[in-house]
C-alpha cells in the first residue's frame, strides 16, 4: 500500500551507506568502513538487537509482495486508486522501473542485505574481543544469515542476476550469474542451520528447521533451472513460454532438506485449516506448530506500517456486496468468479474453499447477509481477512497487526512431494501430498501427477504470495496468465458500464474494470515478465545496475 509511503522515504539516505560499506574490501583491512559506527555491539543483547533492526526492511513488504507476486498472475486484480497507480499497473502487466512496488521491494531487500552485512561484521569483532558469548554469536549471526539468504532468494526469483555482497566484500553494481546467487543463498541457509537452535514453537524467531525448510524451497527453485538474462532476452517480446527443464541433483537436495524438517518431529499440520489465518491464531497460539517462520506485526503504531494484507483485501467490509451502500472497491480483488466456481465444481467439499474465498457474510450490526458474487461483486480473498472473527467486521483493517506467514509446514510437505514427482518417484510423493488432501477432506491419490501437484499449490496456498513464483519455476507464466480468456468477465459484453452483460444483468463500473484488467493481462504478458524491471532507488536515483531485457 502507499498509505505509509512517506514514512520510509528516509531510507533513501541509506543508499550512501549501501555503497560505502559493500564495495570490495581487503581481507587484511580491519578498519571500520566509512559511515558505520564502530563498537555498536558490546554484548549478547546488543548483538541480537543489531540484527533485529533488519526487520524494519521486512515489515513494510508484508502486503507489498502480493502487489507483485499475486497481481502478476491470473488470480488477482488491483483497484488501488487510479489506473496509473502501482497496483493497477502490476495488475495489467504494465510495470516499469519507476513502479512503486518494484522500487519498494527491491530496495528494502538490498538495504536489508547491507544491514545484515554490517551486523555480522560488528558481531564478529565483538566476538573476537570476547564481548559476545558463543550462544549470543550463534543466535545473532544465525538470524542475520537466515534473513540475508531469504532476501537473496526473493531477489533472484523476481529479478534474476543480482549483486552478491557480504561482510567479506562484493560489488553492489555487478550482477552475478544465477548460480552464484544461489550458491550464496545455500551458504547462508546452511550456516544458519548450523548456528540456530531447534524450533521451539515460536515462529517469529528463525530456527534450524526454518532454515532447512527454506533450503528445501531454494533447492526446488534452483532445481527448476531459473532463466538466465540471455534466455529472457530471447523471449522478451514473445507470448510463448520457454521449455521447462530441471536439474535432478538439486531436486534431490530439496527432498533431503524437506525430510530433515519432517523427521525432526517438531512440526505438524494444524488439524483445522481455517485456524491458520488471523490474529488470535498467529505465533502458534494454538500450539499446533504449523507456522515455521512469520514476520511479526504489532500494528501501524508500533512497526511503522503493520501488515496491510487485511486492509488491501478487505478495505471496505460491508460497503460492498448485495446489501452494501456502494461499490467501494478493495485495493485487491479476486479476478473472477470462475476461480471459485472451478474449484467448487472440482472439489465442492474441500474444507479450504470456504476459507479461501468468501462469497457471503452476515453483518451482525444490521443482520443482513452480504453476497460477494456476480452480478453484484466477486468473491473476496478470505485469507486477507482476520478469520479470528466470524461474521463480524474485520477490525484488522485498522490495526494491521496480523503476522505475515513466510513459510508453514504445509509448504515443506508439498515441496517434498513436488521434488519427488519431478524426479519420477510419484508413488513416494503420495505420503506428503496426501497429508494436505486428508486435512482438506478430499480424495487421496496413490501417485500424484505433476498437474495434480501444481493444482494443489493453488488449493493450499491461494493468495499466500506463491502464484508468480510458481509460474516462473514451471515456465508457464504466459500460458497461466492467459487462462483469463476463459473467465466469465473476459467476454466483451462486460466492456462498457451500463451495457447488458452476457449474464443478462446491467454491467456495473466494477465489472467493466474487471474486464479491462483481464483483457490487459491477456494482451500484455510477455517473456520479459519472467523478470521484474530493475527499479530506481527510493528517490528516483539510478542504482547503476544493468536493466533486465525488454524494459
C-alpha positions as CSV (number, residue, x, y, z in Angstrom):
1,X,0.0,0.0,0.0
2,X,1.0,3.6,-0.4
3,X,-0.6,4.7,2.8
4,X,2.7,4.9,4.7
5,X,5.0,5.6,1.8
6,X,6.3,8.8,3.3
7,X,7.4,7.0,6.5
8,X,10.1,5.2,4.6
9,X,11.5,7.9,2.3
10,X,14.2,8.4,4.9
11,X,15.6,5.0,3.8
12,X,16.9,6.6,0.6
13,X,19.7,8.1,2.8
14,X,20.9,4.6,3.4
15,X,22.0,4.3,-0.2
16,X,25.2,6.1,0.7
17,X,25.9,3.5,3.4
18,X,24.9,0.8,0.9
19,X,27.6,1.9,-1.5
20,X,30.2,2.8,1.1
21,X,30.2,-0.4,3.0
22,X,29.7,-3.1,0.4
23,X,32.2,-2.5,-2.4
24,X,35.2,-4.9,-2.5
25,X,37.4,-4.8,0.6
26,X,40.8,-6.2,1.6
27,X,40.7,-9.2,3.9
28,X,43.6,-7.7,5.8
29,X,41.9,-4.4,6.4
30,X,40.2,-4.5,9.8
31,X,39.3,-0.8,9.8
32,X,35.8,0.3,10.3
33,X,34.1,1.0,6.9
34,X,33.1,4.7,6.2
35,X,29.7,5.6,7.6
36,X,29.5,2.8,10.1
37,X,29.5,3.5,13.8
38,X,32.1,1.1,15.4
39,X,31.7,-0.8,18.6
40,X,27.9,-0.9,18.4
41,X,27.9,-4.5,19.6
42,X,29.1,-4.8,23.2
43,X,27.3,-7.9,24.5
44,X,24.7,-10.6,23.5
45,X,21.8,-8.3,23.8
46,X,23.2,-5.6,21.5
47,X,24.2,-8.3,19.0
48,X,20.6,-9.6,18.8
49,X,19.2,-6.0,18.7
50,X,21.5,-5.1,15.9
51,X,20.2,-8.0,13.7
52,X,16.6,-7.3,14.8
53,X,16.9,-3.9,13.2
54,X,16.9,-5.6,9.8
55,X,13.2,-6.4,10.3
56,X,12.5,-2.8,9.5
57,X,13.1,-3.8,5.9
58,X,10.8,-6.8,6.0
59,X,7.8,-5.4,7.8
60,X,6.9,-2.9,5.1
61,X,6.9,-5.7,2.5
62,X,4.3,-8.0,4.1
63,X,1.5,-6.8,1.8
64,X,3.7,-5.4,-0.9
65,X,4.7,-8.9,-2.1
66,X,1.1,-9.5,-3.0
67,X,1.1,-6.5,-5.3
68,X,3.8,-8.1,-7.4
69,X,3.5,-11.9,-6.8
70,X,-0.3,-12.2,-6.9
71,X,-1.1,-9.3,-9.2
72,X,1.3,-10.7,-11.8
73,X,-0.9,-13.7,-12.2
74,X,-4.4,-14.8,-13.3
75,X,-5.8,-14.6,-9.8
76,X,-5.8,-11.0,-8.6
77,X,-6.7,-7.6,-9.9
78,X,-6.0,-4.2,-8.3
79,X,-8.5,-1.4,-7.7
80,X,-5.9,0.6,-5.8
81,X,-6.7,4.2,-6.8
82,X,-6.4,5.5,-10.3
83,X,-5.4,3.3,-13.2
84,X,-1.9,4.7,-13.2
85,X,-1.2,3.7,-9.6
86,X,1.3,0.9,-9.0
87,X,-1.3,-1.7,-8.1
88,X,-3.2,-1.4,-11.3
89,X,0.0,-1.2,-13.3
90,X,1.1,-4.6,-11.9
91,X,-2.4,-6.0,-12.4
92,X,-2.2,-5.1,-16.1
93,X,1.5,-6.2,-16.6
94,X,2.5,-2.6,-17.2
95,X,5.1,-2.2,-14.5
96,X,8.2,-0.2,-15.3
97,X,11.4,0.8,-13.4
98,X,9.6,3.6,-11.6
99,X,6.7,1.5,-10.4
100,X,6.5,1.9,-6.6
101,X,6.1,-1.8,-5.5
102,X,9.1,-2.8,-7.5
103,X,11.1,0.1,-6.1
104,X,10.0,-0.7,-2.6
105,X,10.6,-4.5,-2.6
106,X,14.0,-4.3,-4.4
107,X,15.4,-1.5,-2.3
108,X,14.2,-2.9,1.0
109,X,15.7,-6.3,0.3
110,X,19.1,-4.9,-0.7
111,X,19.2,-2.5,2.2
112,X,18.3,-5.4,4.5
113,X,21.3,-7.3,3.0
114,X,23.5,-4.3,3.7
115,X,22.4,-4.1,7.3
116,X,22.9,-7.9,7.8
117,X,26.4,-7.5,6.4
118,X,27.2,-4.6,8.8
119,X,25.7,-6.5,11.7
120,X,27.7,-9.6,11.1
121,X,30.9,-7.6,10.8
122,X,30.3,-5.9,14.1
123,X,29.3,-9.1,15.8
124,X,32.4,-10.8,14.5
125,X,34.6,-8.0,16.0
126,X,32.8,-8.2,19.4
127,X,33.0,-12.0,19.4
128,X,36.8,-11.8,18.8
129,X,37.0,-9.4,21.7
130,X,35.1,-11.8,23.9
131,X,32.3,-9.3,24.4
132,X,29.8,-11.7,22.9
133,X,29.3,-15.3,24.1
134,X,29.2,-18.4,21.9
135,X,25.4,-18.6,22.4
136,X,24.9,-14.9,21.6
137,X,27.1,-15.2,18.5
138,X,25.2,-18.2,17.2
139,X,21.8,-16.6,17.7
140,X,22.7,-13.3,16.2
141,X,24.8,-14.4,13.2
142,X,22.5,-17.3,12.5
143,X,19.5,-14.9,12.3
144,X,21.4,-12.5,10.1
145,X,22.4,-15.1,7.6
146,X,18.9,-16.6,7.6
147,X,17.4,-13.2,6.8
148,X,20.1,-12.5,4.2
149,X,19.5,-15.8,2.5
150,X,15.8,-15.2,2.4
151,X,16.3,-11.7,0.9
152,X,18.6,-13.1,-1.9
153,X,16.0,-15.9,-2.6
154,X,13.3,-13.3,-3.3
155,X,15.7,-11.1,-5.3
156,X,16.9,-13.9,-7.6
157,X,13.4,-15.2,-8.2
158,X,12.0,-11.8,-9.1
159,X,15.0,-10.1,-10.7
160,X,17.4,-12.8,-11.7
161,X,21.1,-12.0,-11.6
162,X,21.7,-9.5,-8.7
163,X,24.8,-8.2,-7.0
164,X,26.2,-10.6,-4.3
165,X,28.0,-8.9,-1.5
166,X,28.5,-10.0,2.1
167,X,30.5,-8.8,5.2
168,X,33.6,-10.1,3.3
169,X,33.1,-7.8,0.3
170,X,31.5,-7.7,-3.1
171,X,30.4,-5.1,-5.7
172,X,26.9,-3.6,-5.5
173,X,26.8,-2.7,-9.2
174,X,27.8,-6.0,-10.7
175,X,25.1,-8.5,-11.3
176,X,26.3,-12.1,-10.6
177,X,25.3,-15.2,-12.5
178,X,22.2,-17.1,-11.2
179,X,24.3,-20.0,-9.9
180,X,26.5,-17.6,-7.9
181,X,23.4,-16.1,-6.3
182,X,22.0,-19.5,-5.3
183,X,25.4,-20.6,-4.0
184,X,25.3,-17.6,-1.6
185,X,21.7,-18.5,-0.6
186,X,22.6,-22.1,0.1
187,X,25.7,-21.0,2.1
188,X,23.7,-18.5,4.2
189,X,20.9,-21.0,5.0
190,X,23.4,-23.8,5.6
191,X,25.3,-21.6,8.0
192,X,22.1,-20.6,9.7
193,X,21.1,-24.3,10.0
194,X,24.3,-25.0,11.9
195,X,24.1,-21.9,14.1
196,X,20.4,-21.7,15.1
197,X,18.5,-23.6,17.8
198,X,15.8,-26.1,17.1
199,X,12.2,-24.9,16.5
200,X,10.6,-24.3,19.9
201,X,7.1,-23.3,18.9
202,X,7.9,-19.7,18.3
203,X,7.7,-19.0,14.5
204,X,8.9,-15.4,14.9
205,X,12.4,-16.5,15.8
206,X,14.3,-18.2,13.0
207,X,15.2,-21.8,13.8
208,X,17.2,-24.7,12.5
209,X,14.1,-26.3,11.0
210,X,13.1,-22.9,9.3
211,X,16.5,-22.7,7.7
212,X,16.1,-26.3,6.5
213,X,12.7,-25.6,5.1
214,X,14.0,-22.6,3.2
215,X,16.9,-24.7,1.9
216,X,14.3,-27.1,0.5
217,X,12.5,-24.2,-1.1
218,X,15.7,-22.8,-2.5
219,X,16.8,-26.1,-4.0
220,X,13.4,-26.6,-5.6
221,X,13.6,-23.2,-7.2
222,X,17.2,-23.8,-8.3
223,X,16.4,-27.3,-9.4
224,X,13.9,-25.9,-12.0
225,X,16.7,-24.0,-13.7
226,X,15.8,-20.3,-13.5
227,X,16.2,-18.5,-16.8
228,X,19.4,-16.5,-17.4
229,X,19.3,-13.0,-18.7
230,X,20.1,-14.2,-22.2
231,X,17.3,-16.7,-22.1
232,X,14.8,-14.0,-21.1
233,X,16.2,-11.7,-23.8
234,X,15.4,-14.3,-26.4
235,X,11.7,-14.4,-25.4
236,X,11.3,-10.8,-24.1
237,X,8.7,-9.7,-26.7
238,X,7.2,-13.2,-27.2
239,X,4.0,-14.6,-25.8
240,X,5.4,-18.2,-25.8
241,X,6.7,-19.8,-22.6
242,X,10.2,-21.3,-22.6
243,X,10.7,-25.1,-22.2
244,X,10.6,-26.5,-18.7
245,X,14.0,-28.0,-17.7
246,X,15.3,-29.3,-14.4
247,X,18.5,-30.4,-12.6
248,X,17.8,-33.6,-10.6
249,X,20.8,-33.3,-8.2
250,X,19.3,-30.1,-6.8
251,X,15.8,-31.6,-6.6
252,X,17.3,-34.4,-4.5
253,X,18.6,-31.8,-2.1
254,X,15.1,-30.3,-1.9
255,X,13.9,-33.7,-0.8
256,X,16.8,-34.1,1.6
257,X,16.1,-30.8,3.4
258,X,12.4,-31.3,3.5
259,X,13.0,-34.6,5.1
260,X,15.1,-33.0,7.8
261,X,12.2,-30.9,8.8
262,X,9.7,-33.7,8.6
263,X,11.9,-36.2,10.5
264,X,12.6,-33.7,13.3
265,X,9.1,-34.3,14.6
266,X,8.8,-30.7,15.6
267,X,6.3,-29.5,13.1
268,X,2.8,-30.6,12.2
269,X,-0.3,-29.5,10.2
270,X,-2.9,-27.7,12.2
271,X,-6.0,-30.1,12.0
272,X,-8.2,-27.0,11.2
273,X,-7.0,-25.2,8.0
274,X,-9.1,-22.1,9.0
275,X,-7.2,-21.6,12.2
276,X,-4.0,-20.7,10.3
277,X,-5.2,-17.2,9.4
278,X,-5.9,-14.5,12.0
279,X,-4.6,-12.6,14.9
280,X,-5.9,-15.0,17.6
281,X,-4.1,-17.9,16.0
282,X,-0.8,-16.3,15.0
283,X,2.5,-17.0,16.6
284,X,1.4,-20.6,17.3
285,X,-1.1,-19.7,20.0
286,X,-2.8,-23.0,19.3
287,X,0.4,-24.9,19.8
288,X,0.0,-26.9,16.6
289,X,3.4,-26.0,15.2
290,X,2.5,-25.4,11.6
291,X,3.9,-21.8,11.2
292,X,7.6,-22.3,10.7
293,X,8.6,-18.6,10.2
294,X,6.5,-15.5,10.4
295,X,7.1,-11.7,10.2
296,X,5.7,-10.3,13.4
297,X,3.5,-7.2,13.3
298,X,2.1,-5.2,16.2
299,X,0.3,-2.7,14.0
300,X,0.9,0.7,12.4
301,X,1.7,2.5,15.6
302,X,4.4,0.0,16.6
303,X,6.2,-1.2,13.4
304,X,5.6,1.7,11.1
305,X,3.3,0.0,8.6
306,X,1.8,-3.1,10.0
307,X,0.7,-6.0,7.8
308,X,-1.8,-4.5,5.3
309,X,-2.9,-7.8,3.9
310,X,-6.2,-7.4,5.7
311,X,-6.5,-3.7,4.7
312,X,-5.8,-4.4,1.0
313,X,-8.1,-7.4,0.6
314,X,-10.9,-6.2,2.8
315,X,-10.8,-2.5,2.8
316,X,-14.5,-1.8,2.9
317,X,-16.0,-4.8,4.6
318,X,-19.7,-4.1,4.4
319,X,-19.8,-1.2,1.9
320,X,-19.8,-3.8,-0.9
321,X,-22.0,-6.8,-1.7
322,X,-25.7,-7.0,-2.3
323,X,-26.7,-5.0,0.8
324,X,-23.7,-2.6,0.5
325,X,-24.1,1.1,0.3
326,X,-22.0,1.3,-2.9
327,X,-19.1,-0.2,-4.7
328,X,-16.1,0.9,-2.7
329,X,-13.6,-1.4,-4.3
330,X,-10.9,-3.1,-2.2
331,X,-7.3,-2.5,-3.2
332,X,-7.0,-6.0,-4.4
333,X,-9.9,-8.0,-5.9
334,X,-10.4,-11.7,-6.9
335,X,-10.0,-11.7,-10.7
336,X,-13.3,-13.6,-11.5
337,X,-16.0,-15.8,-10.1
338,X,-14.5,-18.7,-12.1
339,X,-11.6,-19.1,-9.7
340,X,-14.2,-20.0,-7.0
341,X,-16.6,-21.8,-9.4
342,X,-14.0,-24.1,-10.9
343,X,-12.7,-25.2,-7.5
344,X,-16.2,-25.7,-6.2
345,X,-17.1,-27.8,-9.2
346,X,-14.0,-30.0,-8.8
347,X,-14.0,-30.4,-5.1
348,X,-17.2,-29.0,-3.5
349,X,-16.3,-30.4,-0.1
350,X,-12.8,-29.1,0.1
351,X,-12.6,-27.5,3.5
352,X,-10.1,-24.9,2.3
353,X,-12.5,-23.4,-0.3
354,X,-14.8,-21.6,2.1
355,X,-11.9,-20.1,3.9
356,X,-10.0,-19.1,0.8
357,X,-13.0,-17.3,-0.9
358,X,-15.8,-15.6,1.0
359,X,-19.0,-15.5,-1.1
360,X,-21.3,-14.3,1.7
361,X,-21.1,-12.9,5.2
362,X,-23.6,-11.7,7.8
363,X,-23.0,-8.3,9.3
364,X,-24.1,-8.5,13.0
365,X,-24.6,-4.8,13.1
366,X,-27.6,-4.8,10.7
367,X,-28.3,-8.6,10.5
368,X,-28.1,-8.5,6.7
369,X,-26.3,-11.0,4.5
370,X,-23.7,-9.5,2.2
371,X,-23.1,-11.5,-1.0
372,X,-19.8,-11.3,-2.9
373,X,-20.6,-12.8,-6.2
374,X,-21.6,-11.5,-9.7
375,X,-23.5,-9.7,-10.9
376,X,-23.0,-7.8,-7.7
377,X,-19.4,-8.4,-6.9
378,X,-16.7,-11.1,-7.0
379,X,-15.7,-13.4,-4.1
380,X,-13.4,-11.9,-1.5
381,X,-10.0,-13.1,-0.6
382,X,-10.7,-14.9,2.7
383,X,-7.0,-15.2,3.6
384,X,-6.8,-11.4,3.6
385,X,-9.4,-11.3,6.4
386,X,-8.6,-11.9,10.1
387,X,-10.5,-15.2,10.5
388,X,-10.5,-14.9,14.2
389,X,-13.8,-13.1,13.7
390,X,-16.8,-15.0,12.5
391,X,-19.4,-12.9,10.6
392,X,-18.1,-9.6,12.0
393,X,-16.5,-6.5,10.6
394,X,-12.8,-7.2,10.2
395,X,-11.3,-4.7,12.6
396,X,-7.8,-5.7,11.4
397,X,-8.2,-3.2,8.6
398,X,-7.5,-0.6,11.3
399,X,-4.9,-2.3,13.4
400,X,-3.0,-4.3,10.7
401,X,-1.4,-6.4,13.4
402,X,-1.8,-9.9,11.9
403,X,1.6,-11.6,11.4
404,X,2.7,-12.5,7.9
405,X,3.3,-16.2,7.3
406,X,6.5,-16.6,5.3
407,X,6.6,-20.4,5.4
408,X,4.5,-23.1,7.1
409,X,4.8,-26.8,7.4
410,X,2.4,-27.5,4.6
411,X,4.9,-26.0,2.1
412,X,7.6,-28.4,3.3
413,X,5.3,-31.3,2.6
414,X,4.3,-30.1,-0.9
415,X,7.9,-29.2,-1.7
416,X,9.0,-32.7,-1.0
417,X,6.0,-34.1,-3.0
418,X,6.8,-31.9,-6.0
419,X,10.5,-32.7,-6.0
420,X,9.8,-36.4,-5.9
421,X,7.3,-36.1,-8.8
422,X,9.8,-34.2,-10.8
423,X,12.3,-37.0,-10.1
424,X,9.8,-39.6,-11.4
425,X,9.2,-41.0,-7.9
426,X,5.5,-40.3,-7.9
427,X,4.5,-43.1,-5.6
428,X,6.8,-41.8,-2.9
429,X,5.2,-38.4,-3.2
430,X,1.8,-39.7,-2.2
431,X,2.6,-39.7,1.6
432,X,3.4,-35.9,1.9
433,X,0.9,-35.0,-0.8
434,X,-2.0,-36.8,0.9
435,X,-1.3,-35.2,4.3
436,X,-2.7,-32.0,2.7
437,X,-5.5,-33.7,1.0
438,X,-6.6,-35.6,4.2
439,X,-6.8,-32.3,6.1
440,X,-8.8,-30.8,3.3
441,X,-11.2,-33.7,3.3
442,X,-10.8,-34.6,-0.4
443,X,-9.7,-37.7,-2.2
444,X,-6.2,-39.1,-1.7
445,X,-4.2,-40.5,-4.6
446,X,-1.7,-43.3,-4.9
447,X,0.8,-41.4,-7.1
448,X,0.2,-37.7,-7.7
449,X,0.9,-36.3,-11.2
450,X,2.8,-33.1,-11.9
451,X,-0.5,-31.4,-12.9
452,X,-2.1,-32.5,-9.6
453,X,0.9,-31.1,-7.7
454,X,0.5,-27.7,-9.5
455,X,-3.2,-27.6,-8.7
456,X,-2.5,-28.5,-5.0
457,X,-0.3,-25.4,-4.7
458,X,-3.4,-23.4,-5.8
459,X,-5.7,-25.2,-3.4
460,X,-3.4,-24.9,-0.4
461,X,-1.7,-21.6,-0.9
462,X,-4.1,-19.3,-2.9
463,X,-3.2,-15.7,-2.2
464,X,-0.3,-16.6,0.0
465,X,2.2,-14.9,-2.3
466,X,3.2,-18.0,-4.3
467,X,1.4,-17.6,-7.7
468,X,4.1,-15.7,-9.8
469,X,7.0,-17.6,-8.2
470,X,5.5,-20.9,-9.1
471,X,4.8,-19.9,-12.6
472,X,8.4,-18.7,-13.0
473,X,9.6,-22.1,-11.8
474,X,7.2,-24.1,-14.0
475,X,7.9,-21.9,-17.1
476,X,4.1,-21.4,-17.6
477,X,3.8,-17.7,-16.8
478,X,2.3,-16.7,-20.1
479,X,0.0,-19.7,-20.6
480,X,-1.2,-19.5,-17.0
481,X,-2.0,-15.8,-17.2
482,X,-3.7,-16.2,-20.5
483,X,-6.2,-18.5,-18.9
484,X,-8.1,-15.4,-18.1
485,X,-9.6,-15.6,-21.6
486,X,-11.8,-18.4,-20.2
487,X,-13.2,-16.2,-17.3
488,X,-16.7,-15.0,-17.4
489,X,-15.9,-11.3,-17.4
490,X,-13.3,-11.5,-20.2
491,X,-16.3,-11.5,-22.5
492,X,-16.6,-8.2,-24.5
493,X,-20.2,-7.8,-23.3
494,X,-18.7,-6.5,-20.0
495,X,-16.5,-3.9,-21.6
496,X,-18.9,-0.9,-21.0
497,X,-20.5,0.2,-17.8
498,X,-24.3,0.3,-18.3
499,X,-24.4,-2.3,-21.1
500,X,-26.1,-5.7,-20.6
501,X,-23.6,-8.4,-19.9
502,X,-23.6,-12.0,-21.0
503,X,-25.4,-12.9,-17.8
504,X,-28.3,-10.6,-18.7
505,X,-27.5,-8.1,-15.9
506,X,-26.5,-4.5,-16.3
507,X,-22.7,-4.1,-16.2
508,X,-21.5,-2.0,-13.3
509,X,-18.3,0.0,-13.4
510,X,-16.8,-2.7,-11.1
511,X,-17.2,-5.4,-13.8
512,X,-16.2,-3.1,-16.6
513,X,-12.9,-2.6,-14.7
514,X,-12.6,-6.4,-14.1
515,X,-13.0,-6.9,-17.9
516,X,-10.4,-4.2,-18.7
517,X,-7.8,-5.8,-16.5
518,X,-8.4,-9.4,-17.7
519,X,-8.0,-8.3,-21.3
520,X,-4.9,-6.3,-20.4
521,X,-3.4,-9.3,-18.7
522,X,-4.0,-11.5,-21.7
523,X,-2.6,-9.0,-24.2
524,X,0.3,-7.6,-22.1
525,X,2.0,-10.6,-20.5
526,X,5.3,-11.3,-22.4
527,X,8.5,-13.2,-21.9
528,X,10.1,-10.1,-20.3
529,X,7.8,-10.7,-17.3
530,X,9.9,-13.7,-16.3
531,X,11.8,-10.8,-14.6
532,X,10.7,-7.6,-12.9
533,X,12.3,-4.4,-14.1
534,X,15.4,-3.2,-12.2
535,X,13.9,-0.2,-10.4
536,X,15.3,3.1,-9.3
537,X,16.3,3.9,-5.8
538,X,13.7,5.3,-3.4
539,X,14.1,8.8,-4.6
540,X,14.5,8.0,-8.3
541,X,18.3,7.7,-8.3
542,X,20.0,5.3,-10.7
543,X,21.2,2.2,-9.0
544,X,23.8,1.6,-11.8
545,X,22.6,-1.9,-12.5
546,X,22.1,-3.3,-16.0
547,X,18.4,-3.3,-16.8
548,X,16.5,-6.6,-17.4
549,X,15.6,-7.5,-21.0
550,X,12.6,-5.8,-22.5
551,X,12.3,-2.8,-20.1
